[in-house]
């Protein structure tokens, strides 16, 4: 279950929902692994953790992009206002 290919197409809302769901799945899978000792559940949990990292990285990158864009807009506004004063 790899989520890395479709992340760029998801909305922020869907990304956060997917992250929440994966966190729930991880808890459930590891709980089952601890009860049963079945190593396949451990492997499944590790795969889910990898997917969670991809989701968290995408969310962080989007937030950083928003901040960078806001700074860029502020810079443009400052340049506009300084040109008006001259």
PDB file with SEQRES, HELIX, SHEET and CRYST1 records, atoms N, CA, C and O in Angstrom:
SEQRES   1 A   86  UNK UNK UNK UNK UNK UNK UNK UNK UNK UNK UNK UNK UNK          
SEQRES   2 A   86  UNK UNK UNK UNK UNK UNK UNK UNK UNK UNK UNK UNK UNK          
SEQRES   3 A   86  UNK UNK UNK UNK UNK UNK UNK UNK UNK UNK UNK UNK UNK          
SEQRES   4 A   86  UNK UNK UNK UNK UNK UNK UNK UNK UNK UNK UNK UNK UNK          
SEQRES   5 A   86  UNK UNK UNK UNK UNK UNK UNK UNK UNK UNK UNK UNK UNK          
SEQRES   6 A   86  UNK UNK UNK UNK UNK UNK UNK UNK UNK UNK UNK UNK UNK          
SEQRES   7 A   86  UNK UNK UNK UNK UNK UNK UNK UNK                              
HELIX    1 AA1 UNK A    7  UNK A    9  5                                   3    
HELIX    2 AA2 UNK A   12  UNK A   36  1                                  25    
HELIX    3 AA3 UNK A   39  UNK A   85  1                                  47    
CRYST1    1.000    1.000    1.000  90.00  90.00  90.00 P 1           1          
ATOM      1  N   UNK A   1       0.851  -1.182   0.000  1.00  0.00           N  
ATOM      2  CA  UNK A   1       0.000   0.000   0.000  1.00  0.00           C  
ATOM      3  C   UNK A   1       0.892   1.240   0.000  1.00  0.00           C  
ATOM      4  O   UNK A   1       1.257   1.758   1.056  1.00  0.00           O  
ATOM      5  N   UNK A   2       1.226   1.690  -1.159  1.00  0.00           N  
ATOM      6  CA  UNK A   2       2.083   2.869  -1.234  1.00  0.00           C  
ATOM      7  C   UNK A   2       1.254   4.084  -1.602  1.00  0.00           C  
ATOM      8  O   UNK A   2       0.494   4.057  -2.570  1.00  0.00           O  
ATOM      9  N   UNK A   3       1.400   5.143  -0.831  1.00  0.00           N  
ATOM     10  CA  UNK A   3       0.608   6.349  -1.056  1.00  0.00           C  
ATOM     11  C   UNK A   3       1.389   7.422  -1.799  1.00  0.00           C  
ATOM     12  O   UNK A   3       0.837   8.469  -2.137  1.00  0.00           O  
ATOM     13  N   UNK A   4       2.663   7.173  -2.054  1.00  0.00           N  
ATOM     14  CA  UNK A   4       3.524   8.241  -2.561  1.00  0.00           C  
ATOM     15  C   UNK A   4       3.153   8.725  -3.956  1.00  0.00           C  
ATOM     16  O   UNK A   4       3.423   9.883  -4.277  1.00  0.00           O  
ATOM     17  N   UNK A   5       2.553   7.900  -4.794  1.00  0.00           N  
ATOM     18  CA  UNK A   5       2.278   8.300  -6.173  1.00  0.00           C  
ATOM     19  C   UNK A   5       1.114   9.262  -6.330  1.00  0.00           C  
ATOM     20  O   UNK A   5       1.116  10.071  -7.257  1.00  0.00           O  
ATOM     21  N   UNK A   6       0.139   9.200  -5.470  1.00  0.00           N  
ATOM     22  CA  UNK A   6      -1.062  10.019  -5.651  1.00  0.00           C  
ATOM     23  C   UNK A   6      -1.135  11.230  -4.723  1.00  0.00           C  
ATOM     24  O   UNK A   6      -2.137  11.945  -4.730  1.00  0.00           O  
ATOM     25  N   UNK A   7      -0.111  11.470  -3.939  1.00  0.00           N  
ATOM     26  CA  UNK A   7      -0.167  12.550  -2.951  1.00  0.00           C  
ATOM     27  C   UNK A   7      -0.339  13.928  -3.568  1.00  0.00           C  
ATOM     28  O   UNK A   7      -1.047  14.770  -3.016  1.00  0.00           O  
ATOM     29  N   UNK A   8       0.298  14.167  -4.702  1.00  0.00           N  
ATOM     30  CA  UNK A   8       0.240  15.506  -5.298  1.00  0.00           C  
ATOM     31  C   UNK A   8      -1.160  15.865  -5.772  1.00  0.00           C  
ATOM     32  O   UNK A   8      -1.469  17.039  -5.972  1.00  0.00           O  
ATOM     33  N   UNK A   9      -2.005  14.859  -5.951  1.00  0.00           N  
ATOM     34  CA  UNK A   9      -3.360  15.101  -6.449  1.00  0.00           C  
ATOM     35  C   UNK A   9      -4.390  15.276  -5.336  1.00  0.00           C  
ATOM     36  O   UNK A   9      -5.531  15.653  -5.603  1.00  0.00           O  
ATOM     37  N   UNK A  10      -4.000  15.009  -4.103  1.00  0.00           N  
ATOM     38  CA  UNK A  10      -4.945  15.082  -2.987  1.00  0.00           C  
ATOM     39  C   UNK A  10      -5.051  16.494  -2.441  1.00  0.00           C  
ATOM     40  O   UNK A  10      -4.078  17.249  -2.442  1.00  0.00           O  
ATOM     41  N   UNK A  11      -6.232  16.839  -1.980  1.00  0.00           N  
ATOM     42  CA  UNK A  11      -6.414  18.134  -1.311  1.00  0.00           C  
ATOM     43  C   UNK A  11      -5.776  18.062   0.075  1.00  0.00           C  
ATOM     44  O   UNK A  11      -5.473  16.977   0.571  1.00  0.00           O  
ATOM     45  N   UNK A  12      -5.577  19.205   0.686  1.00  0.00           N  
ATOM     46  CA  UNK A  12      -5.025  19.241   2.040  1.00  0.00           C  
ATOM     47  C   UNK A  12      -5.935  18.488   3.014  1.00  0.00           C  
ATOM     48  O   UNK A  12      -5.462  17.781   3.904  1.00  0.00           O  
ATOM     49  N   UNK A  13      -7.224  18.650   2.830  1.00  0.00           N  
ATOM     50  CA  UNK A  13      -8.201  17.964   3.680  1.00  0.00           C  
ATOM     51  C   UNK A  13      -8.041  16.451   3.557  1.00  0.00           C  
ATOM     52  O   UNK A  13      -8.005  15.740   4.562  1.00  0.00           O  
ATOM     53  N   UNK A  14      -7.945  15.962   2.318  1.00  0.00           N  
ATOM     54  CA  UNK A  14      -7.791  14.526   2.093  1.00  0.00           C  
ATOM     55  C   UNK A  14      -6.463  14.001   2.635  1.00  0.00           C  
ATOM     56  O   UNK A  14      -6.402  12.894   3.172  1.00  0.00           O  
ATOM     57  N   UNK A  15      -5.412  14.786   2.497  1.00  0.00           N  
ATOM     58  CA  UNK A  15      -4.107  14.385   3.053  1.00  0.00           C  
ATOM     59  C   UNK A  15      -4.196  14.197   4.557  1.00  0.00           C  
ATOM     60  O   UNK A  15      -3.727  13.195   5.098  1.00  0.00           O  
ATOM     61  N   UNK A  16      -4.800  15.168   5.226  1.00  0.00           N  
ATOM     62  CA  UNK A  16      -4.918  15.068   6.681  1.00  0.00           C  
ATOM     63  C   UNK A  16      -5.811  13.910   7.105  1.00  0.00           C  
ATOM     64  O   UNK A  16      -5.529  13.240   8.098  1.00  0.00           O  
ATOM     65  N   UNK A  17      -6.880  13.673   6.364  1.00  0.00           N  
ATOM     66  CA  UNK A  17      -7.739  12.522   6.671  1.00  0.00           C  
ATOM     67  C   UNK A  17      -6.996  11.209   6.469  1.00  0.00           C  
ATOM     68  O   UNK A  17      -7.120  10.283   7.270  1.00  0.00           O  
ATOM     69  N   UNK A  18      -6.234  11.141   5.404  1.00  0.00           N  
ATOM     70  CA  UNK A  18      -5.456   9.934   5.116  1.00  0.00           C  
ATOM     71  C   UNK A  18      -4.410   9.705   6.217  1.00  0.00           C  
ATOM     72  O   UNK A  18      -4.193   8.572   6.649  1.00  0.00           O  
ATOM     73  N   UNK A  19      -3.773  10.779   6.662  1.00  0.00           N  
ATOM     74  CA  UNK A  19      -2.788  10.671   7.740  1.00  0.00           C  
ATOM     75  C   UNK A  19      -3.447  10.169   9.023  1.00  0.00           C  
ATOM     76  O   UNK A  19      -2.908   9.290   9.695  1.00  0.00           O  
ATOM     77  N   UNK A  20      -4.599  10.719   9.361  1.00  0.00           N  
ATOM     78  CA  UNK A  20      -5.320  10.283  10.552  1.00  0.00           C  
ATOM     79  C   UNK A  20      -5.660   8.789  10.448  1.00  0.00           C  
ATOM     80  O   UNK A  20      -5.488   8.036  11.407  1.00  0.00           O  
ATOM     81  N   UNK A  21      -6.144   8.375   9.272  1.00  0.00           N  
ATOM     82  CA  UNK A  21      -6.506   6.973   9.074  1.00  0.00           C  
ATOM     83  C   UNK A  21      -5.315   6.041   9.201  1.00  0.00           C  
ATOM     84  O   UNK A  21      -5.420   4.967   9.793  1.00  0.00           O  
ATOM     85  N   UNK A  22      -4.183   6.451   8.648  1.00  0.00           N  
ATOM     86  CA  UNK A  22      -2.987   5.609   8.728  1.00  0.00           C  
ATOM     87  C   UNK A  22      -2.508   5.496  10.168  1.00  0.00           C  
ATOM     88  O   UNK A  22      -2.070   4.428  10.594  1.00  0.00           O  
ATOM     89  N   UNK A  23      -2.589   6.584  10.915  1.00  0.00           N  
ATOM     90  CA  UNK A  23      -2.192   6.519  12.326  1.00  0.00           C  
ATOM     91  C   UNK A  23      -3.061   5.518  13.084  1.00  0.00           C  
ATOM     92  O   UNK A  23      -2.564   4.759  13.916  1.00  0.00           O  
ATOM     93  N   UNK A  24      -4.354   5.523  12.794  1.00  0.00           N  
ATOM     94  CA  UNK A  24      -5.276   4.562  13.431  1.00  0.00           C  
ATOM     95  C   UNK A  24      -4.918   3.131  13.018  1.00  0.00           C  
ATOM     96  O   UNK A  24      -4.899   2.218  13.843  1.00  0.00           O  
ATOM     97  N   UNK A  25      -4.638   2.956  11.728  1.00  0.00           N  
ATOM     98  CA  UNK A  25      -4.275   1.626  11.227  1.00  0.00           C  
ATOM     99  C   UNK A  25      -2.997   1.120  11.887  1.00  0.00           C  
ATOM    100  O   UNK A  25      -2.904  -0.057  12.236  1.00  0.00           O  
ATOM    101  N   UNK A  26      -2.015   1.995  12.057  1.00  0.00           N  
ATOM    102  CA  UNK A  26      -0.755   1.596  12.685  1.00  0.00           C  
ATOM    103  C   UNK A  26      -1.004   1.100  14.104  1.00  0.00           C  
ATOM    104  O   UNK A  26      -0.488   0.056  14.505  1.00  0.00           O  
ATOM    105  N   UNK A  27      -1.791   1.850  14.856  1.00  0.00           N  
ATOM    106  CA  UNK A  27      -2.099   1.417  16.230  1.00  0.00           C  
ATOM    107  C   UNK A  27      -2.771   0.042  16.230  1.00  0.00           C  
ATOM    108  O   UNK A  27      -2.427  -0.828  17.032  1.00  0.00           O  
ATOM    109  N   UNK A  28      -3.714  -0.138  15.337  1.00  0.00           N  
ATOM    110  CA  UNK A  28      -4.449  -1.398  15.269  1.00  0.00           C  
ATOM    111  C   UNK A  28      -3.545  -2.562  14.868  1.00  0.00           C  
ATOM    112  O   UNK A  28      -3.603  -3.636  15.467  1.00  0.00           O  
ATOM    113  N   UNK A  29      -2.720  -2.344  13.862  1.00  0.00           N  
ATOM    114  CA  UNK A  29      -1.842  -3.410  13.366  1.00  0.00           C  
ATOM    115  C   UNK A  29      -0.827  -3.813  14.428  1.00  0.00           C  
ATOM    116  O   UNK A  29      -0.605  -5.005  14.644  1.00  0.00           O  
ATOM    117  N   UNK A  30      -0.207  -2.844  15.092  1.00  0.00           N  
ATOM    118  CA  UNK A  30       0.780  -3.181  16.118  1.00  0.00           C  
ATOM    119  C   UNK A  30       0.132  -3.840  17.330  1.00  0.00           C  
ATOM    120  O   UNK A  30       0.739  -4.693  17.977  1.00  0.00           O  
ATOM    121  N   UNK A  31      -1.088  -3.447  17.632  1.00  0.00           N  
ATOM    122  CA  UNK A  31      -1.807  -4.087  18.731  1.00  0.00           C  
ATOM    123  C   UNK A  31      -2.043  -5.558  18.403  1.00  0.00           C  
ATOM    124  O   UNK A  31      -1.851  -6.431  19.250  1.00  0.00           O  
ATOM    125  N   UNK A  32      -2.456  -5.820  17.178  1.00  0.00           N  
ATOM    126  CA  UNK A  32      -2.671  -7.202  16.736  1.00  0.00           C  
ATOM    127  C   UNK A  32      -1.363  -7.973  16.740  1.00  0.00           C  
ATOM    128  O   UNK A  32      -1.329  -9.135  17.144  1.00  0.00           O  
ATOM    129  N   UNK A  33      -0.280  -7.336  16.291  1.00  0.00           N  
ATOM    130  CA  UNK A  33       1.029  -7.990  16.256  1.00  0.00           C  
ATOM    131  C   UNK A  33       1.467  -8.389  17.664  1.00  0.00           C  
ATOM    132  O   UNK A  33       1.973  -9.490  17.883  1.00  0.00           O  
ATOM    133  N   UNK A  34       1.260  -7.456  18.633  1.00  0.00           N  
ATOM    134  CA  UNK A  34       1.649  -7.766  20.017  1.00  0.00           C  
ATOM    135  C   UNK A  34       0.836  -8.933  20.578  1.00  0.00           C  
ATOM    136  O   UNK A  34       1.358  -9.751  21.336  1.00  0.00           O  
ATOM    137  N   UNK A  35      -0.442  -9.008  20.203  1.00  0.00           N  
ATOM    138  CA  UNK A  35      -1.294 -10.083  20.711  1.00  0.00           C  
ATOM    139  C   UNK A  35      -0.965 -11.426  20.075  1.00  0.00           C  
ATOM    140  O   UNK A  35      -0.920 -12.453  20.751  1.00  0.00           O  
ATOM    141  N   UNK A  36      -0.734 -11.402  18.760  1.00  0.00           N  
ATOM    142  CA  UNK A  36      -0.565 -12.663  18.035  1.00  0.00           C  
ATOM    143  C   UNK A  36       0.887 -13.069  17.847  1.00  0.00           C  
ATOM    144  O   UNK A  36       1.186 -14.259  17.743  1.00  0.00           O  
ATOM    145  N   UNK A  37       1.797 -12.096  17.800  1.00  0.00           N  
ATOM    146  CA  UNK A  37       3.193 -12.406  17.522  1.00  0.00           C  
ATOM    147  C   UNK A  37       3.455 -12.685  16.055  1.00  0.00           C  
ATOM    148  O   UNK A  37       4.565 -13.068  15.685  1.00  0.00           O  
ATOM    149  N   UNK A  38       2.450 -12.500  15.218  1.00  0.00           N  
ATOM    150  CA  UNK A  38       2.572 -12.745  13.774  1.00  0.00           C  
ATOM    151  C   UNK A  38       3.415 -11.640  13.137  1.00  0.00           C  
ATOM    152  O   UNK A  38       3.026 -10.472  13.138  1.00  0.00           O  
ATOM    153  N   UNK A  39       4.571 -12.021  12.594  1.00  0.00           N  
ATOM    154  CA  UNK A  39       5.511 -11.055  12.022  1.00  0.00           C  
ATOM    155  C   UNK A  39       4.956 -10.312  10.809  1.00  0.00           C  
ATOM    156  O   UNK A  39       5.431  -9.227  10.474  1.00  0.00           O  
ATOM    157  N   UNK A  40       3.952 -10.895  10.149  1.00  0.00           N  
ATOM    158  CA  UNK A  40       3.384 -10.209   8.983  1.00  0.00           C  
ATOM    159  C   UNK A  40       2.701  -8.903   9.409  1.00  0.00           C  
ATOM    160  O   UNK A  40       2.651  -7.943   8.641  1.00  0.00           O  
ATOM    161  N   UNK A  41       2.182  -8.877  10.630  1.00  0.00           N  
ATOM    162  CA  UNK A  41       1.570  -7.636  11.135  1.00  0.00           C  
ATOM    163  C   UNK A  41       2.640  -6.580  11.417  1.00  0.00           C  
ATOM    164  O   UNK A  41       2.419  -5.385  11.216  1.00  0.00           O  
ATOM    165  N   UNK A  42       3.803  -7.041  11.887  1.00  0.00           N  
ATOM    166  CA  UNK A  42       4.900  -6.110  12.117  1.00  0.00           C  
ATOM    167  C   UNK A  42       5.334  -5.484  10.785  1.00  0.00           C  
ATOM    168  O   UNK A  42       5.541  -4.273  10.710  1.00  0.00           O  
ATOM    169  N   UNK A  43       5.470  -6.300   9.744  1.00  0.00           N  
ATOM    170  CA  UNK A  43       5.865  -5.799   8.423  1.00  0.00           C  
ATOM    171  C   UNK A  43       4.819  -4.831   7.877  1.00  0.00           C  
ATOM    172  O   UNK A  43       5.159  -3.814   7.272  1.00  0.00           O  
ATOM    173  N   UNK A  44       3.555  -5.153   8.093  1.00  0.00           N  
ATOM    174  CA  UNK A  44       2.475  -4.281   7.642  1.00  0.00           C  
ATOM    175  C   UNK A  44       2.537  -2.934   8.371  1.00  0.00           C  
ATOM    176  O   UNK A  44       2.322  -1.883   7.767  1.00  0.00           O  
ATOM    177  N   UNK A  45       2.828  -2.978   9.660  1.00  0.00           N  
ATOM    178  CA  UNK A  45       2.960  -1.754  10.440  1.00  0.00           C  
ATOM    179  C   UNK A  45       4.110  -0.898   9.954  1.00  0.00           C  
ATOM    180  O   UNK A  45       3.996   0.326   9.896  1.00  0.00           O  
ATOM    181  N   UNK A  46       5.214  -1.531   9.605  1.00  0.00           N  
ATOM    182  CA  UNK A  46       6.371  -0.782   9.096  1.00  0.00           C  
ATOM    183  C   UNK A  46       6.054  -0.136   7.751  1.00  0.00           C  
ATOM    184  O   UNK A  46       6.483   0.987   7.484  1.00  0.00           O  
ATOM    185  N   UNK A  47       5.310  -0.838   6.908  1.00  0.00           N  
ATOM    186  CA  UNK A  47       4.908  -0.263   5.621  1.00  0.00           C  
ATOM    187  C   UNK A  47       3.973   0.934   5.839  1.00  0.00           C  
ATOM    188  O   UNK A  47       4.087   1.950   5.153  1.00  0.00           O  
ATOM    189  N   UNK A  48       3.063   0.807   6.786  1.00  0.00           N  
ATOM    190  CA  UNK A  48       2.165   1.918   7.108  1.00  0.00           C  
ATOM    191  C   UNK A  48       2.948   3.112   7.656  1.00  0.00           C  
ATOM    192  O   UNK A  48       2.620   4.260   7.355  1.00  0.00           O  
ATOM    193  N   UNK A  49       3.978   2.846   8.454  1.00  0.00           N  
ATOM    194  CA  UNK A  49       4.807   3.936   8.980  1.00  0.00           C  
ATOM    195  C   UNK A  49       5.520   4.677   7.842  1.00  0.00           C  
ATOM    196  O   UNK A  49       5.659   5.900   7.879  1.00  0.00           O  
ATOM    197  N   UNK A  50       5.966   3.930   6.841  1.00  0.00           N  
ATOM    198  CA  UNK A  50       6.602   4.552   5.680  1.00  0.00           C  
ATOM    199  C   UNK A  50       5.604   5.444   4.958  1.00  0.00           C  
ATOM    200  O   UNK A  50       5.928   6.572   4.586  1.00  0.00           O  
ATOM    201  N   UNK A  51       4.393   4.941   4.760  1.00  0.00           N  
ATOM    202  CA  UNK A  51       3.347   5.738   4.116  1.00  0.00           C  
ATOM    203  C   UNK A  51       3.038   6.992   4.931  1.00  0.00           C  
ATOM    204  O   UNK A  51       2.818   8.068   4.375  1.00  0.00           O  
ATOM    205  N   UNK A  52       3.024   6.839   6.263  1.00  0.00           N  
ATOM    206  CA  UNK A  52       2.767   7.975   7.124  1.00  0.00           C  
ATOM    207  C   UNK A  52       3.851   9.038   6.950  1.00  0.00           C  
ATOM    208  O   UNK A  52       3.556  10.234   6.947  1.00  0.00           O  
ATOM    209  N   UNK A  53       5.090   8.610   6.806  1.00  0.00           N  
ATOM    210  CA  UNK A  53       6.194   9.560   6.607  1.00  0.00           C  
ATOM    211  C   UNK A  53       6.018  10.331   5.302  1.00  0.00           C  
ATOM    212  O   UNK A  53       6.253  11.538   5.260  1.00  0.00           O  
ATOM    213  N   UNK A  54       5.607   9.643   4.237  1.00  0.00           N  
ATOM    214  CA  UNK A  54       5.360  10.320   2.963  1.00  0.00           C  
ATOM    215  C   UNK A  54       4.264  11.372   3.111  1.00  0.00           C  
ATOM    216  O   UNK A  54       4.381  12.482   2.592  1.00  0.00           O  
ATOM    217  N   UNK A  55       3.211  11.015   3.816  1.00  0.00           N  
ATOM    218  CA  UNK A  55       2.113  11.955   4.034  1.00  0.00           C  
ATOM    219  C   UNK A  55       2.576  13.162   4.849  1.00  0.00           C  
ATOM    220  O   UNK A  55       2.279  14.304   4.498  1.00  0.00           O  
ATOM    221  N   UNK A  56       3.298  12.908   5.927  1.00  0.00           N  
ATOM    222  CA  UNK A  56       3.774  14.011   6.764  1.00  0.00           C  
ATOM    223  C   UNK A  56       4.713  14.919   5.981  1.00  0.00           C  
ATOM    224  O   UNK A  56       4.674  16.140   6.130  1.00  0.00           O  
ATOM    225  N   UNK A  57       5.545  14.326   5.157  1.00  0.00           N  
ATOM    226  CA  UNK A  57       6.470  15.129   4.351  1.00  0.00           C  
ATOM    227  C   UNK A  57       5.717  16.001   3.356  1.00  0.00           C  
ATOM    228  O   UNK A  57       6.054  17.170   3.173  1.00  0.00           O  
ATOM    229  N   UNK A  58       4.712  15.446   2.721  1.00  0.00           N  
ATOM    230  CA  UNK A  58       3.918  16.222   1.760  1.00  0.00           C  
ATOM    231  C   UNK A  58       3.208  17.374   2.460  1.00  0.00           C  
ATOM    232  O   UNK A  58       3.166  18.488   1.937  1.00  0.00           O  
ATOM    233  N   UNK A  59       2.651  17.116   3.635  1.00  0.00           N  
ATOM    234  CA  UNK A  59       1.967  18.158   4.396  1.00  0.00           C  
ATOM    235  C   UNK A  59       2.946  19.262   4.780  1.00  0.00           C  
ATOM    236  O   UNK A  59       2.631  20.446   4.652  1.00  0.00           O  
ATOM    237  N   UNK A  60       4.137  18.879   5.253  1.00  0.00           N  
ATOM    238  CA  UNK A  60       5.158  19.869   5.623  1.00  0.00           C  
ATOM    239  C   UNK A  60       5.603  20.687   4.411  1.00  0.00           C  
ATOM    240  O   UNK A  60       5.771  21.903   4.512  1.00  0.00           O  
ATOM    241  N   UNK A  61       5.791  20.033   3.278  1.00  0.00           N  
ATOM    242  CA  UNK A  61       6.212  20.748   2.060  1.00  0.00           C  
ATOM    243  C   UNK A  61       5.152  21.751   1.620  1.00  0.00           C  
ATOM    244  O   UNK A  61       5.478  22.862   1.203  1.00  0.00           O  
ATOM    245  N   UNK A  62       3.903  21.364   1.712  1.00  0.00           N  
ATOM    246  CA  UNK A  62       2.829  22.284   1.334  1.00  0.00           C  
ATOM    247  C   UNK A  62       2.779  23.487   2.264  1.00  0.00           C  
ATOM    248  O   UNK A  62       2.578  24.616   1.816  1.00  0.00           O  
ATOM    249  N   UNK A  63       2.959  23.249   3.552  1.00  0.00           N  
ATOM    250  CA  UNK A  63       2.967  24.354   4.511  1.00  0.00           C  
ATOM    251  C   UNK A  63       4.133  25.295   4.229  1.00  0.00           C  
ATOM    252  O   UNK A  63       3.980  26.515   4.273  1.00  0.00           O  
ATOM    253  N   UNK A  64       5.293  24.723   3.939  1.00  0.00           N  
ATOM    254  CA  UNK A  64       6.470  25.542   3.633  1.00  0.00           C  
ATOM    255  C   UNK A  64       6.244  26.346   2.351  1.00  0.00           C  
ATOM    256  O   UNK A  64       6.664  27.500   2.257  1.00  0.00           O  
ATOM    257  N   UNK A  65       5.585  25.742   1.374  1.00  0.00           N  
ATOM    258  CA  UNK A  65       5.287  26.432   0.121  1.00  0.00           C  
ATOM    259  C   UNK A  65       4.344  27.613   0.366  1.00  0.00           C  
ATOM    260  O   UNK A  65       4.502  28.674  -0.240  1.00  0.00           O  
ATOM    261  N   UNK A  66       3.383  27.431   1.238  1.00  0.00           N  
ATOM    262  CA  UNK A  66       2.435  28.508   1.571  1.00  0.00           C  
ATOM    263  C   UNK A  66       3.175  29.663   2.241  1.00  0.00           C  
ATOM    264  O   UNK A  66       2.956  30.827   1.904  1.00  0.00           O  
ATOM    265  N   UNK A  67       4.049  29.339   3.188  1.00  0.00           N  
ATOM    266  CA  UNK A  67       4.823  30.368   3.882  1.00  0.00           C  
ATOM    267  C   UNK A  67       5.715  31.116   2.892  1.00  0.00           C  
ATOM    268  O   UNK A  67       5.788  32.345   2.925  1.00  0.00           O  
ATOM    269  N   UNK A  68       6.388  30.381   2.016  1.00  0.00           N  
ATOM    270  CA  UNK A  68       7.261  31.014   1.026  1.00  0.00           C  
ATOM    271  C   UNK A  68       6.464  31.924   0.096  1.00  0.00           C  
ATOM    272  O   UNK A  68       6.928  33.004  -0.271  1.00  0.00           O  
ATOM    273  N   UNK A  69       5.282  31.492  -0.278  1.00  0.00           N  
ATOM    274  CA  UNK A  69       4.441  32.304  -1.165  1.00  0.00           C  
ATOM    275  C   UNK A  69       3.988  33.584  -0.454  1.00  0.00           C  
ATOM    276  O   UNK A  69       3.972  34.658  -1.055  1.00  0.00           O  
ATOM    277  N   UNK A  70       3.625  33.467   0.811  1.00  0.00           N  
ATOM    278  CA  UNK A  70       3.216  34.644   1.578  1.00  0.00           C  
ATOM    279  C   UNK A  70       4.363  35.649   1.690  1.00  0.00           C  
ATOM    280  O   UNK A  70       4.150  36.855   1.564  1.00  0.00           O  
ATOM    281  N   UNK A  71       5.573  35.153   1.925  1.00  0.00           N  
ATOM    282  CA  UNK A  71       6.739  36.044   1.995  1.00  0.00           C  
ATOM    283  C   UNK A  71       6.984  36.718   0.648  1.00  0.00           C  
ATOM    284  O   UNK A  71       7.318  37.901   0.585  1.00  0.00           O  
ATOM    285  N   UNK A  72       6.816  35.959  -0.411  1.00  0.00           N  
ATOM    286  CA  UNK A  72       6.995  36.513  -1.753  1.00  0.00           C  
ATOM    287  C   UNK A  72       5.978  37.625  -2.017  1.00  0.00           C  
ATOM    288  O   UNK A  72       6.328  38.680  -2.546  1.00  0.00           O  
ATOM    289  N   UNK A  73       4.730  37.386  -1.650  1.00  0.00           N  
ATOM    290  CA  UNK A  73       3.698  38.404  -1.846  1.00  0.00           C  
ATOM    291  C   UNK A  73       3.984  39.655  -1.018  1.00  0.00           C  
ATOM    292  O   UNK A  73       3.770  40.773  -1.486  1.00  0.00           O  
ATOM    293  N   UNK A  74       4.463  39.470   0.202  1.00  0.00           N  
ATOM    294  CA  UNK A  74       4.832  40.616   1.040  1.00  0.00           C  
ATOM    295  C   UNK A  74       5.959  41.415   0.387  1.00  0.00           C  
ATOM    296  O   UNK A  74       5.936  42.645   0.379  1.00  0.00           O  
ATOM    297  N   UNK A  75       6.931  40.711  -0.151  1.00  0.00           N  
ATOM    298  CA  UNK A  75       8.053  41.375  -0.824  1.00  0.00           C  
ATOM    299  C   UNK A  75       7.557  42.168  -2.035  1.00  0.00           C  
ATOM    300  O   UNK A  75       7.984  43.301  -2.256  1.00  0.00           O  
ATOM    301  N   UNK A  76       6.668  41.577  -2.806  1.00  0.00           N  
ATOM    302  CA  UNK A  76       6.105  42.276  -3.962  1.00  0.00           C  
ATOM    303  C   UNK A  76       5.357  43.533  -3.536  1.00  0.00           C  
ATOM    304  O   UNK A  76       5.478  44.585  -4.164  1.00  0.00           O  
ATOM    305  N   UNK A  77       4.588  43.409  -2.467  1.00  0.00           N  
ATOM    306  CA  UNK A  77       3.817  44.551  -1.970  1.00  0.00           C  
ATOM    307  C   UNK A  77       4.746  45.673  -1.505  1.00  0.00           C  
ATOM    308  O   UNK A  77       4.486  46.847  -1.769  1.00  0.00           O  
ATOM    309  N   UNK A  78       5.827  45.311  -0.814  1.00  0.00           N  
ATOM    310  CA  UNK A  78       6.796  46.309  -0.371  1.00  0.00           C  
ATOM    311  C   UNK A  78       7.443  47.010  -1.568  1.00  0.00           C  
ATOM    312  O   UNK A  78       7.631  48.227  -1.561  1.00  0.00           O  
ATOM    313  N   UNK A  79       7.777  46.232  -2.586  1.00  0.00           N  
ATOM    314  CA  UNK A  79       8.394  46.809  -3.781  1.00  0.00           C  
ATOM    315  C   UNK A  79       7.415  47.755  -4.490  1.00  0.00           C  
ATOM    316  O   UNK A  79       7.805  48.818  -4.973  1.00  0.00           O  
ATOM    317  N   UNK A  80       6.151  47.358  -4.546  1.00  0.00           N  
ATOM    318  CA  UNK A  80       5.127  48.213  -5.157  1.00  0.00           C  
ATOM    319  C   UNK A  80       4.972  49.514  -4.406  1.00  0.00           C  
ATOM    320  O   UNK A  80       4.925  50.589  -5.003  1.00  0.00           O  
ATOM    321  N   UNK A  81       4.892  49.411  -3.089  1.00  0.00           N  
ATOM    322  CA  UNK A  81       4.684  50.625  -2.289  1.00  0.00           C  
ATOM    323  C   UNK A  81       5.912  51.543  -2.330  1.00  0.00           C  
ATOM    324  O   UNK A  81       5.773  52.765  -2.280  1.00  0.00           O  
ATOM    325  N   UNK A  82       7.110  50.960  -2.420  1.00  0.00           N  
ATOM    326  CA  UNK A  82       8.300  51.806  -2.490  1.00  0.00           C  
ATOM    327  C   UNK A  82       8.398  52.486  -3.861  1.00  0.00           C  
ATOM    328  O   UNK A  82       8.920  53.597  -3.952  1.00  0.00           O  
ATOM    329  N   UNK A  83       7.916  51.854  -4.906  1.00  0.00           N  
ATOM    330  CA  UNK A  83       7.902  52.474  -6.229  1.00  0.00           C  
ATOM    331  C   UNK A  83       6.889  53.616  -6.271  1.00  0.00           C  
ATOM    332  O   UNK A  83       7.119  54.633  -6.925  1.00  0.00           O  
ATOM    333  N   UNK A  84       5.780  53.446  -5.580  1.00  0.00           N  
ATOM    334  CA  UNK A  84       4.751  54.504  -5.537  1.00  0.00           C  
ATOM    335  C   UNK A  84       5.267  55.742  -4.821  1.00  0.00           C  
ATOM    336  O   UNK A  84       4.939  56.866  -5.200  1.00  0.00           O  
ATOM    337  N   UNK A  85       6.069  55.539  -3.793  1.00  0.00           N  
ATOM    338  CA  UNK A  85       6.600  56.661  -3.024  1.00  0.00           C  
ATOM    339  C   UNK A  85       7.620  57.468  -3.824  1.00  0.00           C  
ATOM    340  O   UNK A  85       7.793  58.666  -3.599  1.00  0.00           O  
ATOM    341  N   UNK A  86       8.286  56.804  -4.753  1.00  0.00           N  
ATOM    342  CA  UNK A  86       9.313  57.491  -5.551  1.00  0.00           C  
ATOM    343  C   UNK A  86       8.704  58.153  -6.686  1.00  0.00           C  
ATOM    344  O   UNK A  86       9.402  58.786  -7.479  1.00  0.00           O  
TER     345      UNK A  86                                                      
END                                                                             
